[in-house]
């Protein structure tokens, strides 16, 4: 069973108003707009505690998911998350810890993510987030924007025996003449920047390899840059009545695009620009490189990033609709 939260003490009451106003306001929005119990409902089956055999109860699932979100919103490693939970009153209040409660340590966060993977819940937080936002009318069904970005991994160093510490599941690719080593995140968003789906691959996979899966159910329009242009894809979309908003590029022997194509490309660029916002937010929040080794762990990490981004993006959309 989950650990029970004790009743607030006099010390909790005395420190209730302490903390930064901006952080407190952000956490207020989180608790107002995120139905934590619904988000974590499917995760409680991960634990099969047998009280008769003894052992410590697990930390509340809602608390652990809040901790996962804190990591993404504030760019915290596992050790730093533990440190911040011990140091910041606002963080403790947000996750449900009283002033004198014990604090989850960094190994607790590692084990929680591992448990998610072992039970096949890698994408569950992302999928539940999308379900909640779709039901609330935040996700628009008026087109899909597609893009991909490279997320670098360390290139490693040679060991004395000649082997390398490099992540063997990552790969190399080149972009604008520069060599990269790592992974690639492919996303599909609506026309307001909410991530609707994603694929996570090694960096060698070309951007266009994942687009057909990401737009399989699209009935309105598809927006993407010229890396995704393909005559067969365009014909297939238009045959279904789907607007093909993919940037056109010169064909072999063509010196430059005609005026009409250039005007179309400018219009497409304005629409598809929103798909770059999730990547910009993640990288500004410190996600310039992967934190883990292996495709599975980093794919899970990206899914949590995507869920955290979607919720934060939804706050402004929901409040603008009021």
Residue pairs with C-beta under 8 A, 6 or more apart in sequence:
1 49
1 51
1 57
1 58
2 47
2 57
2 58
2 59
2 60
2 61
3 56
3 57
3 58
3 59
3 60
4 57
5 60
5 96
5 97
5 98
5 101
6 98
6 101
8 98
9 98
9 99
9 100
11 98
11 99
11 100
12 98
12 99
15 89
15 99
16 93
18 89
19 88
19 89
19 90
19 93
20 90
23 90
24 90
26 73
27 90
27 93
27 94
29 315
29 319
30 69
30 94
30 311
31 94
33 311
33 314
33 315
33 318
34 132
34 311
35 132
36 62
36 65
36 66
37 62
38 128
38 132
39 65
39 125
39 128
39 129
39 132
40 61
40 62
40 65
41 128
42 121
42 124
42 128
43 61
43 65
43 116
43 121
43 124
44 61
45 119
46 61
46 115
46 116
46 119
46 121
47 58
47 61
49 55
49 57
49 58
59 104
59 108
59 112
60 96
62 96
63 95
63 96
63 97
63 104
64 104
64 108
64 109
64 112
65 125
66 94
66 95
66 96
67 81
67 85
67 95
67 104
67 109
67 112
68 109
68 112
68 113
68 125
68 304
68 308
69 304
69 307
69 308
69 311
70 76
70 81
70 84
70 91
70 94
70 95
71 77
71 78
71 81
71 109
71 304
72 285
72 287
72 304
72 305
72 308
72 309
73 285
73 308
73 312
74 84
74 285
75 285
75 286
75 287
76 84
77 291
78 106
78 109
78 110
79 106
81 106
81 109
82 103
82 104
82 105
82 106
82 109
84 91
85 91
85 92
85 95
85 97
85 103
85 104
86 103
89 99
92 98
92 99
92 101
92 103
97 103
113 297
113 300
116 122
116 124
116 125
116 300
117 296
117 297
117 300
122 296
122 299
122 300
122 303
123 303
125 303
125 304
125 307
126 195
126 198
126 303
126 304
126 306
126 307
126 310
128 307
129 306
129 307
129 310
129 311
130 139
130 194
130 195
130 196
130 310
133 139
133 194
133 310
133 311
133 314
136 314
136 318
137 321
138 194
138 314
138 317
138 318
139 190
139 194
139 196
140 190
140 191
140 192
140 194
141 190
141 219
141 220
142 190
142 191
142 220
142 221
143 190
143 191
143 218
143 220
143 221
143 222
143 223
143 243
143 245
143 271
144 188
144 189
144 190
144 196
144 214
144 215
144 218
144 220
144 221
144 222
144 223
145 188
145 189
145 190
145 191
145 222
145 223
145 224
145 271
145 272
145 274
145 275
146 186
146 187
146 188
146 189
146 211
146 214
146 215
146 222
146 223
146 224
146 228
146 275
147 186
147 187
147 207
147 224
147 225
147 272
147 275
147 276
147 279
148 184
148 185
148 186
148 187
148 207
148 210
149 184
149 185
149 279
150 173
150 175
150 180
150 182
150 183
150 184
150 203
151 182
151 183
151 184
151 185
151 287
151 288
151 289
151 290
151 298
151 302
152 180
152 181
152 182
152 288
152 289
152 290
153 166
153 167
153 170
153 181
153 182
153 183
153 289
153 290
153 293
153 298
154 165
154 166
154 167
154 181
154 289
155 166
155 181
156 164
156 165
156 166
156 167
157 164
157 165
158 164
159 165
166 181
167 290
167 293
167 294
169 202
169 293
169 294
169 295
170 181
170 182
170 183
170 202
170 203
170 290
170 295
171 181
171 182
171 202
171 203
171 204
172 179
172 180
172 181
172 203
172 204
173 179
173 180
173 184
173 203
173 204
174 180
180 203
181 203
182 202
182 203
182 289
182 290
183 200
183 201
183 202
183 203
183 290
183 295
183 298
184 200
184 201
184 202
184 203
184 205
184 207
185 198
185 199
185 200
185 279
185 302
186 198
186 199
186 200
186 201
186 207
186 210
186 211
186 214
187 195
187 197
187 198
187 214
187 275
187 278
187 279
187 306
188 195
188 196
188 197
188 198
188 214
188 215
189 195
189 196
189 274
189 275
189 277
189 278
190 196
191 223
191 271
191 274
192 274
192 313
192 317
193 274
193 275
193 277
193 278
193 313
194 310
194 313
194 314
194 317
195 278
195 306
195 309
195 310
197 213
197 214
198 214
198 302
198 303
198 306
199 210
199 213
199 214
200 295
200 298
200 299
200 302
200 303
201 209
201 210
201 295
202 295
206 227
207 227
207 228
208 227
208 228
208 230
211 222
211 224
211 228
211 233
212 233
215 222
215 237
218 242
219 240
219 241
219 242
220 242
220 243
221 242
221 243
221 244
221 245
222 237
222 242
222 243
222 244
222 245
222 246
223 245
223 246
223 268
223 271
223 272
223 275
224 245
224 246
224 247
224 272
224 275
225 246
225 247
225 272
226 246
226 247
226 248
226 249
228 246
229 246
229 247
229 248
229 249
233 244
233 246
234 244
234 246
237 243
237 244
238 244
245 268
245 271
245 272
246 268
247 265
247 268
247 269
247 272
248 257
248 261
248 264
248 265
249 257
250 256
250 257
257 265
277 313
278 306
278 309
278 313
281 309
281 312
281 313
282 305
282 309
287 305
290 298
290 301
291 298
291 301
292 298
292 301
